[in-house]
Amino acid sequence: MSSTITRGHSCTRCQRRKIKCDGQKPCAACLKVDANCERNNKTPLNTRQRKRGPKSTSTSLQASIGFSSAQPPSHFTPRNESLVSPPQSNIDVVPQHDLGVVARHSEPFHVESILFDQPSARSSMHDWPQPVQIFQLWQTFIDNVNPMTNLLHIPTTQHLVLEATHRKYGELSQQSRAILSSVFLTAVESMNDEECLRTMAETRKDLLEKFFAITKTCLLDADLMEGANMDVLQALVLYLIAARQHSSPDKLWLVIGVAVRLAHRLGIHREKILQRMTVFTAEISRRLWWQIFLLNRHYTNLCEGIDDTDPALTLLFDTNRPHNLNDSDLHPDMTILPLERQGVTDMLFCSIRYEIGVFVRELSQNSNSQESKSVAIQRLQGQLEDKYARYCDGSVPLQRVSRCLIKTTGYRLSLRHCHPPPGSQDNVSAISKGQHFDTALLLLQTQHSSCASPVLDRYRWHTKLFYCFEALFPVLHALAFDSLDEEIAAEAWHQVSLAYSFNPELLTSKASGYYKDYHQTLKSLALKAWKRTSSTSETLPPSFILYLQSQQHHPTDYGQSVVSNTMLQQVNRTDVPNVSSFTGQQSDEHLHELGNDVQAWDYWLDLFNNEGLLGF
């Protein structure tokens, strides 16, 4: 054997630790700690590539589809950072910054396997992060994940993190390993590839694969199904929250059902049982139950073929809504729960979600008139504005995203509930459709202003899942069938273009369930709307329209496609749909034709009988 040991001869563990490897099998470094010595046959990522970061996915996509890369990309930074953007005339712009995670359901991690697998024969200790990395992941969790979930009490968990930095993996309890691994997993889920390379020296894809495996092993080691306790259930819910981007709604719903049953076993769905616990444990349990409830409700609605009105699927509980309190207000030894705070706290975002959840739950149980629902929605908006929004500073990321949630909620609820029922005489009135168009356009403007704000990128992993796709239909419907003022029509096309830019999965078949059906219908309606617009205007078509037209006329030939580079510039990160998803296998026969105004509007009203789009 040569005395010179190259990087190619080093084992995976020595490469990761950046230490010299003697090239033996097993090597001396692995033998010393009785570690599994493995070698990666893949070509290693060299130092220069790592410093530059990953290759732009947009470049890869363009090369594979057949676009020339001779033209340098031109980017546009939104001119307005206010909560609601003003009308803009340019309809073909794409923001420069990170666009957030694209939902995909290739299911590489098989979330449901946690119900059936045995703990991995290979110990997770070999992939457990180093102390410095533990601190980095913990800080990322505090900054990116905890404000959106508030499942863990940060001061208490902080002690566990400190313990993990000076103890070996095997010295930590099984429950502690389960909690910590789920923290690491959700932290990685909230990061983009560049951040993963910078902090962990690995790609996001590799880190997710590693930490999904670690978390699953730790949950199984903790005897998830038999010995469930608060810590293990918190870890399971964090695991499910991380898995939302990587599994189908049907499989997620099944595993969420296990979390529901474990919560029932603990009794956290009953306030009477919570009253027997310590004040601290009861309040943390309320936070946990409400996260489980919202997860279950959302995925019950998203599952295809599941009747969400079936009483057997309705969760019966009387657990109070968690208080709007800072973590510093809570302590394990406390005997009295403090009075709820008004305004900004650590629980700000979740408190708003829970209040909306209470409202939607009550609204769905009451058969109120359209007018009374409208009044109730306005009252809720006023309460949220008075209790939370007026205290929010738009320069603070959490407060900005919380204020945006309040505004979009009013618009979303109005779209969902403030319209005549399907089949009524008034369901196609010009006034009704005009009001829906105005509301939908405001909703798109509000959420796109949020999407265009770089300060909110840290929360994109979560907020991306609740994009208001339902607002696109009334806007496209008006463009397809109604006569709009030229300036208003330009702003409508601008917002629709931004919707496709921020959500490239709209151009693919990656959506699932009735979302897929809805997205296909949007494509048909968008093409119909542009055909009408182009007949009276010489405006150049938006790039997403060119893309849809290329699918329509040349479903398998992208070499001659006229789609502009701007349509692909927004997919400049690694967590976009695979190139294989742009196969063009979506011809006219897959697009739902909406022949006339009434047919299209009835379709939309019928769609809204399912509350799945309201992912509060």
ChimeraX attribute file (.defattr): number of C-alpha atoms within 10 A of each C-alpha:
attribute: neighborCount
match mode: 1-to-1
recipient: residues
	/A:1	6
	/A:2	6
	/A:3	7
	/A:4	9
	/A:5	13
	/A:6	12
	/A:7	16
	/A:8	15
	/A:9	16
	/A:10	24
	/A:11	25
	/A:12	19
	/A:13	21
	/A:14	20
	/A:15	17
	/A:16	13
	/A:17	9
	/A:18	11
	/A:19	11
	/A:20	16
	/A:21	21
	/A:22	18
	/A:23	21
	/A:24	14
	/A:25	13
	/A:26	17
	/A:27	20
	/A:28	15
	/A:29	18
	/A:30	19
	/A:31	12
	/A:32	8
	/A:33	9
	/A:34	11
	/A:35	16
	/A:36	16
	/A:37	19
	/A:38	15
	/A:39	17
	/A:40	13
	/A:41	10
	/A:42	7
	/A:43	7
	/A:44	11
	/A:45	10
	/A:46	9
	/A:47	9
	/A:48	8
	/A:49	10
	/A:50	16
	/A:51	12
	/A:52	10
	/A:53	16
	/A:54	15
	/A:55	13
	/A:56	13
	/A:57	21
	/A:58	22
	/A:59	19
	/A:60	15
	/A:61	20
	/A:62	18
	/A:63	13
	/A:64	13
	/A:65	18
	/A:66	14
	/A:67	21
	/A:68	12
	/A:69	13
	/A:70	6
	/A:71	8
	/A:72	8
	/A:73	12
	/A:74	11
	/A:75	14
	/A:76	12
	/A:77	12
	/A:78	17
	/A:79	10
	/A:80	13
	/A:81	14
	/A:82	14
	/A:83	19
	/A:84	18
	/A:85	19
	/A:86	14
	/A:87	14
	/A:88	17
	/A:89	14
	/A:90	12
	/A:91	20
	/A:92	20
	/A:93	21
	/A:94	24
	/A:95	20
	/A:96	17
	/A:97	18
	/A:98	20
	/A:99	26
	/A:100	26
	/A:101	25
	/A:102	22
	/A:103	22
	/A:104	20
	/A:105	17
	/A:106	14
	/A:107	15
	/A:108	10
	/A:109	16
	/A:110	15
	/A:111	22
	/A:112	18
	/A:113	12
	/A:114	19
	/A:115	14
	/A:116	8
	/A:117	11
	/A:118	13
	/A:119	19
	/A:120	14
	/A:121	7
	/A:122	12
	/A:123	16
	/A:124	22
	/A:125	12
	/A:126	16
	/A:127	15
	/A:128	18
	/A:129	20
	/A:130	14
	/A:131	16
	/A:132	12
	/A:133	15
	/A:134	20
	/A:135	18
	/A:136	16
	/A:137	24
	/A:138	22
	/A:139	14
	/A:140	20
	/A:141	22
	/A:142	16
	/A:143	17
	/A:144	25
	/A:145	26
	/A:146	21
	/A:147	18
	/A:148	22
	/A:149	18
	/A:150	21
	/A:151	23
	/A:152	22
	/A:153	18
	/A:154	18
	/A:155	12
	/A:156	13
	/A:157	15
	/A:158	14
	/A:159	10
	/A:160	16
	/A:161	19
	/A:162	13
	/A:163	15
	/A:164	21
	/A:165	16
	/A:166	11
	/A:167	11
	/A:168	11
	/A:169	18
	/A:170	11
	/A:171	12
	/A:172	14
	/A:173	10
	/A:174	19
	/A:175	21
	/A:176	21
	/A:177	28
	/A:178	28
	/A:179	25
	/A:180	21
	/A:181	27
	/A:182	28
	/A:183	28
	/A:184	28
	/A:185	26
	/A:186	27
	/A:187	24
	/A:188	25
	/A:189	26
	/A:190	25
	/A:191	23
	/A:192	21
	/A:193	22
	/A:194	20
	/A:195	16
	/A:196	22
	/A:197	19
	/A:198	13
	/A:199	12
	/A:200	19
	/A:201	15
	/A:202	18
	/A:203	19
	/A:204	22
	/A:205	15
	/A:206	12
	/A:207	21
	/A:208	22
	/A:209	13
	/A:210	16
	/A:211	24
	/A:212	23
	/A:213	20
	/A:214	27
	/A:215	26
	/A:216	28
	/A:217	24
	/A:218	27
	/A:219	27
	/A:220	22
	/A:221	16
	/A:222	22
	/A:223	17
	/A:224	23
	/A:225	17
	/A:226	9
	/A:227	9
	/A:228	20
	/A:229	17
	/A:230	17
	/A:231	16
	/A:232	26
	/A:233	26
	/A:234	25
	/A:235	27
	/A:236	25
	/A:237	23
	/A:238	24
	/A:239	25
	/A:240	24
	/A:241	22
	/A:242	25
	/A:243	22
	/A:244	21
	/A:245	21
	/A:246	18
	/A:247	22
	/A:248	22
	/A:249	20
	/A:250	19
	/A:251	17
	/A:252	23
	/A:253	23
	/A:254	17
	/A:255	20
	/A:256	24
	/A:257	17
	/A:258	16
	/A:259	25
	/A:260	22
	/A:261	13
	/A:262	21
	/A:263	21
	/A:264	14
	/A:265	12
	/A:266	17
	/A:267	17
	/A:268	28
	/A:269	25
	/A:270	18
	/A:271	15
	/A:272	12
	/A:273	13
	/A:274	20
	/A:275	13
	/A:276	10
	/A:277	13
	/A:278	14
	/A:279	20
	/A:280	18
	/A:281	18
	/A:282	20
	/A:283	21
	/A:284	20
	/A:285	25
	/A:286	22
	/A:287	26
	/A:288	23
	/A:289	29
	/A:290	22
	/A:291	22
	/A:292	23
	/A:293	19
	/A:294	16
	/A:295	23
	/A:296	23
	/A:297	23
	/A:298	20
	/A:299	23
	/A:300	26
	/A:301	21
	/A:302	24
	/A:303	20
	/A:304	14
	/A:305	11
	/A:306	13
	/A:307	13
	/A:308	19
	/A:309	12
	/A:310	8
	/A:311	9
	/A:312	9
	/A:313	14
	/A:314	12
	/A:315	12
	/A:316	11
	/A:317	14
	/A:318	11
	/A:319	20
	/A:320	16
	/A:321	16
	/A:322	21
	/A:323	18
	/A:324	22
	/A:325	21
	/A:326	16
	/A:327	16
	/A:328	11
	/A:329	13
	/A:330	21
	/A:331	15
	/A:332	11
	/A:333	10
	/A:334	13
	/A:335	11
	/A:336	10
	/A:337	15
	/A:338	13
	/A:339	10
	/A:340	12
	/A:341	16
	/A:342	13
	/A:343	19
	/A:344	22
	/A:345	19
	/A:346	17
	/A:347	25
	/A:348	26
	/A:349	24
	/A:350	23
	/A:351	22
	/A:352	21
	/A:353	21
	/A:354	21
	/A:355	16
	/A:356	21
	/A:357	19
	/A:358	12
	/A:359	14
	/A:360	17
	/A:361	12
	/A:362	11
	/A:363	15
	/A:364	12
	/A:365	8
	/A:366	10
	/A:367	10
	/A:368	12
	/A:369	12
	/A:370	15
	/A:371	12
	/A:372	12
	/A:373	18
	/A:374	18
	/A:375	13
	/A:376	15
	/A:377	23
	/A:378	15
	/A:379	13
	/A:380	18
	/A:381	20
	/A:382	15
	/A:383	13
	/A:384	20
	/A:385	17
	/A:386	13
	/A:387	15
	/A:388	23
	/A:389	25
	/A:390	12
	/A:391	14
	/A:392	19
	/A:393	14
	/A:394	17
	/A:395	11
	/A:396	11
	/A:397	19
	/A:398	26
	/A:399	21
	/A:400	21
	/A:401	25
	/A:402	24
	/A:403	25
	/A:404	20
	/A:405	21
	/A:406	21
	/A:407	21
	/A:408	23
	/A:409	22
	/A:410	21
	/A:411	24
	/A:412	21
	/A:413	17
	/A:414	20
	/A:415	21
	/A:416	19
	/A:417	19
	/A:418	21
	/A:419	19
	/A:420	16
	/A:421	16
	/A:422	18
	/A:423	11
	/A:424	9
	/A:425	9
	/A:426	14
	/A:427	18
	/A:428	20
	/A:429	11
	/A:430	11
	/A:431	11
	/A:432	14
	/A:433	20
	/A:434	16
	/A:435	16
	/A:436	23
	/A:437	23
	/A:438	14
	/A:439	21
	/A:440	26
	/A:441	21
	/A:442	21
	/A:443	27
	/A:444	27
	/A:445	25
	/A:446	21
	/A:447	23
	/A:448	21
	/A:449	19
	/A:450	24
	/A:451	25
	/A:452	24
	/A:453	23
	/A:454	16
	/A:455	16
	/A:456	19
	/A:457	23
	/A:458	20
	/A:459	20
	/A:460	22
	/A:461	24
	/A:462	22
	/A:463	19
	/A:464	18
	/A:465	15
	/A:466	12
	/A:467	20
	/A:468	20
	/A:469	19
	/A:470	23
	/A:471	23
	/A:472	22
	/A:473	24
	/A:474	23
	/A:475	26
	/A:476	25
	/A:477	22
	/A:478	19
	/A:479	25
	/A:480	21
	/A:481	17
	/A:482	15
	/A:483	10
	/A:484	13
	/A:485	9
	/A:486	10
	/A:487	11
	/A:488	15
	/A:489	18
	/A:490	19
	/A:491	20
	/A:492	29
	/A:493	25
	/A:494	20
	/A:495	24
	/A:496	25
	/A:497	22
	/A:498	24
	/A:499	23
	/A:500	18
	/A:501	25
	/A:502	24
	/A:503	22
	/A:504	21
	/A:505	19
	/A:506	22
	/A:507	22
	/A:508	20
	/A:509	20
	/A:510	20
	/A:511	19
	/A:512	19
	/A:513	14
	/A:514	17
	/A:515	19
	/A:516	15
	/A:517	15
	/A:518	21
	/A:519	25
	/A:520	22
	/A:521	20
	/A:522	23
	/A:523	22
	/A:524	19
	/A:525	25
	/A:526	24
	/A:527	19
	/A:528	19
	/A:529	20
	/A:530	18
	/A:531	15
	/A:532	15
	/A:533	19
	/A:534	12
	/A:535	9
	/A:536	8
	/A:537	10
	/A:538	8
	/A:539	11
	/A:540	11
	/A:541	15
	/A:542	22
	/A:543	22
	/A:544	27
	/A:545	20
	/A:546	18
	/A:547	17
	/A:548	21
	/A:549	17
	/A:550	20
	/A:551	22
	/A:552	19
	/A:553	12
	/A:554	16
	/A:555	18
	/A:556	15
	/A:557	14
	/A:558	20
	/A:559	14
	/A:560	11
	/A:561	18
	/A:562	13
	/A:563	19
	/A:564	15
	/A:565	19
	/A:566	20
	/A:567	22
	/A:568	21
	/A:569	23
	/A:570	24
	/A:571	26
	/A:572	19
	/A:573	20
	/A:574	20
	/A:575	18
	/A:576	21
	/A:577	23
	/A:578	14
	/A:579	14
	/A:580	11
	/A:581	14
	/A:582	20
	/A:583	15
	/A:584	19
	/A:585	15
	/A:586	18
	/A:587	15
	/A:588	13
	/A:589	8
	/A:590	13
	/A:591	18
	/A:592	16
	/A:593	17
	/A:594	18
	/A:595	10
	/A:596	10
	/A:597	14
	/A:598	13
	/A:599	12
	/A:600	19
	/A:601	19
	/A:602	18
	/A:603	15
	/A:604	17
	/A:605	18
	/A:606	12
	/A:607	17
	/A:608	18
	/A:609	13
	/A:610	16
	/A:611	17
	/A:612	19
	/A:613	21
	/A:614	19
	/A:615	17
	/A:616	18
